[in-house]
Amino acid sequence: MEIKDAVTALAALAQDNRLDVFRLLVQAGPHGLSAGRVAEALSLAPNTLTFHFDRLRQAGLVTVRRDGRSMIYAARFEVMNALVGYLTENCCKGATGTCAAPTSNTQSASKRAKEKA
């Protein structure tokens, strides 16, 4: 991954609603979710959600396909993994065995911080 692509992806994810959308799509897996289901799950207005989907698509983080009348959005796992790889490729000066893996405590702390806000 090039630095320009990493910066674009990180900028797209640096907004709470877009980060929530992307995480929901990651949870949904490679088949993705319809825009309506994402809007319902996150209580976002359709026009707001369209804006967020566009930013994520422009960053290469999601794909969209038509299924009848629905637009189905899915996370691009290869781009997500490339971004994580880019961020960690020099972790601990290349000694990958010494870098700590993310834990559920990280997620819990993040969730608690959001609830306090």
Residue pairs with C-beta under 8 A, 6 or more apart in sequence:
1 82
1 83
1 85
1 86
5 60
5 82
6 83
6 86
6 87
8 58
8 59
8 60
9 59
9 60
9 61
9 79
9 83
10 83
11 59
12 18
12 55
12 56
12 58
12 59
12 61
13 19
13 22
13 59
13 61
15 52
15 55
17 42
17 44
17 48
17 52
18 52
18 55
18 56
20 42
21 38
21 42
21 44
21 49
21 52
21 53
21 56
22 56
22 61
22 62
22 75
24 33
24 38
24 41
24 42
25 32
25 33
25 38
25 62
25 73
25 74
25 75
26 75
26 77
26 80
28 74
28 75
30 74
30 75
30 77
31 72
31 74
32 63
32 65
32 72
32 73
32 74
32 75
33 41
33 72
33 73
33 74
34 67
34 70
34 71
34 72
34 73
35 46
35 49
35 50
35 53
35 70
35 71
35 72
35 73
36 70
38 44
38 49
38 73
39 45
39 46
39 49
42 49
44 52
53 62
53 64
53 73
56 62
56 73
57 63
57 64
60 76
60 79
61 75
61 76
61 79
61 80
62 73
62 74
62 75
62 76
63 73
63 74
63 76
64 71
64 72
64 73
64 74
65 71
65 72
65 74
66 72
88 99
91 99
92 98
92 99
